[in-house]
């Protein structure tokens, strides 16, 4: 579905617009987001799961009002995890009953706002929060639909998962020691809550479905325990997000319909084994929808060859617009996009303009040997967790997000200005 290609001069075009023109019009660095591709991916997820399951886009990957409108139009739901994300969702017209509210430390004000707005579900993350949300809902004369987030002792990342000893982290209520069962027991007793299901999120950038198998097995085990004890079959389970995308050519992600089929089969099989009616499934992909839809375009500045090592190529952004390389050792690719070149490739490290040697965008990549200041280079797959994790480190201004569709480009999040920075500085 991606509408990115090269014209006859070797310059990249998105939705028919040359990247050189986008850079001229909107400046660099900039995130260029292919709206057509975003909508297609959102739609692919929705249709893959059909009408018997719900897809909640995880707003933490990237959220703006335009994105909320696209999701609404494509029939997706939205997962938010802060008051700010909730405000963005509501202000762009996402119906509250299609919003799920997450977080391990939601404030009382955030909870009240969410309950008052009528969010479709709040995902409860602790024993204290069970009581807190019940009280707030009751004081507002509401019965809030909730899921209880449990930790199943599975952690998955990319091609591996580990099925034990991952309870030592801040999210959810451990299944171990009967704690999750106890949480459900308590929640069922509170008038302010309607317990609709169990939630589990096992990790991120996952390709291997076996982590989900173990998670589903354990979640269904809990549903069975609840049924046996209370005679109640909770109607929903949420398997979280975390499905991987291709950052480099080594990654081989699955299509939404394969994922939907696998997850549905796993849950159905487990429920048959436990003699439970299959609950309604929901999932929360963030990265898998928005990640591949955007790239960052940078202008090349200083080029510094280090003999026998590699050439350092500095760009006009860096760790403030993509912290993932520095933070997670994430891998990205990069290519020259403003022209073609037949020059011998040289080993480069693409670095930013920040005062830190860890300010690396692409650790090792080949770029043409005739690369020169003023060339434009692009780093693909920066749609998820780049703008949403951007900072003002060194008082660098956060780049805009430019959406391209049908041969037209428009700014959906504008570039920060020095006035924006100074406005906050009231000392
Ligand atoms: N649901 C829950 C409860 C989550 O915690 C997350 C991600 C998602 C859904 C969406 O996961 P996704 O499908 O986007 O992988 N900043 C990191 C990723 C942190 C993910 C946190 N939770 C990164 O840049 O890789």
Boltz pocket constraint, residues with backbone or C-beta under 6 A from the ligand:
constraints:
  - pocket:
      binder: B
      contacts: [[A, 58], [A, 60], [A, 61], [A, 79], [A, 102], [A, 201], [A, 203], [A, 204], [A, 205], [A, 240], [A, 241], [A, 242], [A, 243], [A, 284], [A, 285], [A, 286], [A, 287], [A, 288], [A, 324], [A, 328], [A, 384], [A, 385]]
      max_distance: 6.0
